[in-house]
Amino acid sequence: MVRAGVLARLCRGAYITSEPNDVCARHRLLVRAVLAELALGAVASHVSAAVLHGLPTWGLRLDRVHVTFARRLGGRREERLYVHTAPLEPDEIVVIDGVLVTTAARALVDIARTVGFEPAVAVADAALRLDTVRRRHGSSTVLPRWPESGALPWPGAAGRAELDAALRRATGWPGVPAARRVVAFADGRAESVGESRSRVAIARAGLPAPELQWPVPLAGYTAYTDFGWPKQRTAGEFDGRIKYGRLLKPGQDPGEVVYAEKVREDAVRAEDLGVVRWTWADLDHFAATAARIRARFRN
C-alpha cells in the first residue's frame, strides 16, 4: 500500500493515509505513534509538549518525539525518540487529546533549559500571552482554537507564578540558569513570534527596551504600535503576513487592511513620531534596522 501510494509511512510500524502539510500536525501524529510503543509512564514533554499545547515552534527541531519518565536512569536518544528522565510530579501532567503531556509551564522550562534563547523566548511570550487572555475570560473556558484538547482549559497558557514554580522545582538541573534568563525576559504583550524575535534583536543591538503595544492617542481613537520608545518619540512595527491576516475582518479585502494600516501609520507620523518598520528578512541581520531606529530617535 505504501508502494501504491495509498499509505505513507509515519515511522516504523505506523502509517497514515496522507502526509500532513503542517509539520506540527505531523509531529502530533508522530507523538501518538511513538507513545503507543512505549511503556506506561511516558509523558510527552519539551518540544513535543509545546506542539500539543499549540505553542509556537519556530527554531525548534521536530524530528524527534520528546518524552519524560519520572525516574533517574534510562534516558536515551534514537532516530525518532528522545527519552528524558527527571522528577515529574502529578500536577505537572495534563491530558490533551488523550495523551499525557507536561503542563505548559513545565514544558517551557524544559525547552528553555535545552534550546537557544530566541526560540525559547517565542514560546514563553506566547504562554504568557495566553495566560493574559485566560485571566480575562475565565479559567474554565476552553479555547476553540484547540478543539482536540478535550477538558483541558486553556492549553498553552502559563502565568508568572506557574513559571516561577516550575523554575523552583528545576533548581540544580542542567540549563536552569538559561531558563531563568528566558522567563525573566519573557513578555506576554508580544503578539507573535516575529515580535518576540524582534524583542531579542532589539536587546542584542543594545537599544533601549521598548514599550510593547505602545498606545498613541489620535483624533477620536488610540493607535497601538508594536514597539514604542516614548522618550525618543519613535515607534517600531514588525510586518509579518500573519499580522495582516489577524487584522482581517470577515468579508474584508486584504488590500483594505493594508490601506487602513497605512492610514494609521500616517496618523502616527503626524504626531511628530518617527516610525520604523521591519520584516522577517531583517531579523537575522538586524544591525541595519537597529541603525535606522537610532537614526529616528529624538534626543
N, C-alpha and C positions, 0 to 999 in steps of 0.2 A: 504493500500500500504506500510506503514511503517512495519506492521507485516509481510508482504510478502517479505520485503527486497528490494522492488522496489524504495522506497524513504527513506532518512534519515532525521530526524528532526534536523534542524539547531537551531531553537529556537521556542518559541511559535508562531504558525501561519506561520512559514517559513520552507520550505522543500527543500532538494537538492537530486539529483539523486545518488550521491555517496559522501562519506566522502573524502575531500582532504587529501593527505598525509602530506602536509605542513601546519604548524599552522598559518603562515602568510596568506596563501591563504584562509584558513577557516575564519580567522578574517576579511579579506576583504569582504567575503560574509556576515558575521555577521553584519558588518557596514551597508551594503546596506539594509539588512532586518530590522535592528533597525531604521535606519533613515526614512524608508518608513512609520513607525508608529508614528513618532514624528511630532510636529508642525513645521511650516515653521520657518526658522531661525536657526535650529540646524546645527552646523558645526563640523565635525569630528576633534578631537583635541588630544593633548597629545600622548599617545602611539598609538592610532588609526591613528592619522595623520602620525606618523613615519612609520607605516605599509604601508599606502597608498603612501607615498613618497619613499618607497623602502629602508628605512634606517634600520640599524641593530636593532634587538630587544632582544639581549642577556640580560638576567636578568630582562626583563620587563614582567609583567603579561598581558596576552592577553585574560583573561577570561571575561572581560567587555569591551563594546564599550564606548569610552570616547567622549563626545560631549560638546561643549560650546555654550551657548546662551549669546548674548550681553545684559544682564540685571543684576540687582542687587540681585534678590531673585529667589528662585525656584530650587536651587541645590539639588540633591538627589542621593542616591546610591541604585541600585536594583541588582538583581542577574546577569543580563546581561548588565546593563547600569549604567554609571556614568555620571550624568549631572553636568557640571560646569557652573557657572555664573560669567562672568567677562567682562570688557570692551573689545571690539573686533572691530577694525577698518576695513573698506572695503579693505584696502591694505594689511591686514593680512589674507586674504581669497583667495584661488585659487580653481580651479576646476580640479579634477583628475578623469577620467573615469565617468564623470557626477555627481560626489559627491563633495559637498562643504567641503573644508579641510583648516585648518590653514596652513600658509606658513611654510616652513622648519624651519626658524629662530624662529617663534613663538612657533612651536611645541617643538623645542629643549629647549627653555627657560622654557616652561611649564613642560616638562619632568624633567629637571634639578632641578626645584623647588620642585618636588614631589616624586622623587625616589632617590636611593643611588648614590653616587659619581661615582662608577665604571661603571655601565651601562649607566649613562648619558654621561660620557666621550667617551664611544664607539660610541654613537650617534653623539656627537659633532665632534669627529675626522672624522667620515665618511662624515658629511655635509661639513666640511672644505675641505676634500679631493676632493669631487665632485665639489666644487667651484673652486679649482685649475684647474681641467680638463675643467670646463665650461669656465674659462677665457682663457685657452689655445686654445680651439676650437671655441669659439664664443658663445655669449649668445642666439643666435637664433636657435642653433642646438638642436634637441630633441634626447635624448639618446635612442638608440634602445633597451636598457635593459628594458624599461618600455613602451611597445607599447600601453598599455591601457591609458597612461597619456594624450592622445589627443594632444591639442595645447599647453600644459604647457611645456615650455622649462626647461630642467634640474630639474626635481623634486628631492627633497632631498638636493640640493645644497644651502649652506648658507655661505656667506663670513663674515669676521670680522666686517665690517661696518653694515651688516644686523643684526648680533648677538648683537652688541653694541646697535643698535637702539631698538631692542626688549627688551633688558635689561632696557634701559631707560624708556620705556613705562610701564614696570612692576614695577617701583620703588614703594616701600611701600607694595607690595604684599607679602603674606606669602612665605617663601622659596627663596626669591630673593638673599640673601647673598650666599646661596649654589649654585645657578645658576651662580653667578658671579665667584665663585671658579672653576666651571666646565669650563666655557668659557675661563677663564684665563689659565687653564691648557691644553685646547684642542690644538691639533696639527694635521693638515691635512696630514702630512707626514707619519703618522701611516697608514699602508696599509690594516689592518684587525682588527677585534675585538680582536684577540689574541695579536696583537701588542699593541693595546690600553690598554688592561688589563695588559700587561707586563709593560707598562709605569707607570701605577698606582702602581703595585707591586714594581717596582724599587724605586719609590719615597717613598713608605711606608717603605721600607727596609733601607732608609737613604743613599742609594748610590748616587753618583754624577749624575746629569741629563745627560743622554747620547745624542749624536747627532743621529738623525734619518736618515736612508738611507745614512749612512756614506760611502763616496767614498774611495776606497783603490786602488791606481794606481798599476797595474800589468803589466807584459810584454805584450804589444800590446792591452790592454784593461783595463777598470776600473771595479772593482767589487764593488757592493754596499751591505753593511751589514745592517741588520735591526737596529742595535744599535751599537754605537761606542763611546769609551772613548779614544780619541786621545792621551791625556797626559799620560794615563795609558797603552797605546799600547794594548788595549783589544777591541774585538768585541763581540757582542751578537747576537744570532739568535733565533727567535721563530720558532719552527717547528710545522706547522699545516697541515693537509691533504689538506686544501683549497689552501695553498701556492703552493704546488706542482701541483695541478690542474691548477692554474693560470699560471704557467710556461710552461705547456704542449702545444706544438705546434701541428697543425693538422697532424695526422698520426704518431705522436711520441709516442713511448712506455714509460709508466710511469717509468720503470726501467732506461731508458736513462736519464730522468730528475734527478732521484736520483743520478745516477753516475756523471752527469755533476755538480750537486751541491757538491758532494764530491771532485771532481777535483778543483772546485772553492775554497772550504774551504782549501784544501791542499795548494793551491797557496797563500791564505791569511796567513796561518800559516808560510809559507816560508818567509814571510816578517817580521818575528820575532814579530808576533802578537798573543796574546792569544785569543782563540775563545771558547765561552761558548754557548752551546745550551740548550734549554728547551722546554717543550711541554705543552699542555693544563693541563695535570695532575699536573704539577709543580706550576701552577699559584695559586691554592687555598692554598698551603703551600710553600711559596716562600723562606723561611729562608735558606733552604739548597742550593737553587740556588744562592741566594744572597751571601752566603759564598763562593761558587765556583767562582763567579765573582770577589769578593775581592781577592781571592787567586791568580787569574790570573793577577791582576793589577801589572804593572811595576812601582814602585815608583821612 
